[in-house]
């Protein structure tokens, strides 16, 4: 099972403060989704201006906001709910994967998860890159009326899944 995911952080660069994980959105190739916000890993004062202005207003809170330990347990159970091997895909694995990997190192790895993350943007040509980028643009354009918004982890994960599927179909 392929699972596409995206994470939002308090700050990507970490000039003043170390970046902290804020949220994670995942969508499996069968359409199952999971969205979690971390309630105890970050503080507004440590967020970049961009995150304060763009990311934080998109957080949903309530049942989505969990302490890190509960986030790890829920994510592990969700992945183990698939009756097959699970492989994670990201459009920014150098940013997203270390957070997930570290969380599982600390709280326990799902039995069926491969311990590596694949990059969805592994193109063999400029044409493939063009197709992927067009699919991303199409996704945001066609889903805007449904509430799709960039920098919300679940919407971003959905976009990655959509664009990767389009790119893969055209590769055949």
N, C-alpha and C positions, 0 to 999 in steps of 0.2 A: 504494500500500500504506500503510495506516495502522499506525503503531507507537506503542504506549502505553508510557510509561516513568515510572520513579520513581527518585529519588536519595536517598541518605542522606548526611548531612553531620556533621562533627565538632561543629558548633554552629550553630544557625540565626541566633542574635542577634549573636554575635561581640562580646560585652562584653569578655572578657579577651583572646581571640585571634581572628584572622580565621578564618571558617569554611573548612573544607577538605572536598573531596569524598572520601567513604569508599567508596561503592558505587553501582552503577547496575544496574537491572533493566529489561529491555525485552521486550515481547511484541508480535508482529505480528498483524494481523488474520487471518492464515492459521494462527496458532498457533505459529509459530517463536519461540523464546525465546533470550535471551542474558542472562547474569548475570556481572558483573565486580566485583571488589573492587580498589581501588587500594592498592598496597603501599607507595607512597613519597610520598604527598601529605599525610599526617596523622600525628599522634602522640597516644597516649592522654592525655598530660598536657594537651593542648590541647582535649580533648573536654569537652563539658558533662556534668554529672552524669547527665542523662537519657540521653545517648548512651552513657555508660559502663555504665549500668545496663540499658538496653533494647536498644540497637542493636548494640554490640560483641559481646555474647554470641551474636548471630545470625549473625555472620560465619562463613563456611565455610573460608576460607583455602585452602591447597594450590593446586590448579590454577586457582582462581578469583582468586587474588591476583596482580596484575600491576603492574609499574611503569607510570606514566602514559603513557609513549610507546607501550608495548605495548597498553595499554588502548585508546588512540586508534586504533592500527592495527587491532586486532581489531574494534572497533566500526565503523570505516570499512569494512572488508572485509565484515562482516555486513550492513550496510546496502546496500552495492554488490552483494551477492548477490541482491538482489531485482531482477527484470527490469523494474521499473517505478519511477515516481516514488514517493518515500517522504516521508510527512508525519508528524511527531512530535506526540503528544498527551500532555498532562500535566494533573494536577489542581492543580498548583502551578507553572505555568510561570515565574512571577517568581523562584522559587527554583531550579528544575531547569534551565531552558533556558540561563541564562548560563554554567553550568559546561560544558555540552555545546558550546555555541557557542564559548566560549573555547578549549576543547580542540581543536576543529576549526580555529579560526583559527590555532592554533599548529602543529598537526600535519598539516593538510590536510583539506579538506571532501570528503565522499563526493559523487561526480558526480551521483547521483540523489536527493539529499536537498534538500527545500525548506528555505530558510534562515529559517524561522520555526517557532514552536511554537504549536499550537492548544490552547486551554483546553477540557477536556472538560466543564466546568461552565458552558457558555454556554447558559443556560436562557432560554426565552421566557416562562415563567410559574412561579408557585409550585408548580403541579401537577407540572411537569417536575422541579423541584428535589426535590420530595417523592419522585417515582418514582426518581430517581437515588440519593437517600439511602437509600431502602428497598432498592434493589438492592445497595448497599454493605453494609448490615446483613445482607442475605440471603447475600451472598458469604461474609462472615466466619463466619456461623453454619453454613452448609452445608459449608464447607471446613475447619473447625477440626479435624475428625477426620483430615484428610489432612496436617495439619501447618501449615496456614496460620497465619501470625503477622504482625501489623502491625509496621511499621518494619523489615521485611526487604524490600529494594528489589524483588526479583522477585515476591514475594507481593503487594506493594502494586501493582505494575504489572499483575499479573493481575486484581486487584480493579478497577482503573481500567478495564481492557478490558471486563470483565464488566458493570460498572455502565453504561458508555457504550453498550454493545450493547443492554442492556435499555432504557435511556432512549431510544435511537434507534428501536428497534422500536415502542415505544409512541407515538412522535411521528407515525408514519405513519398 
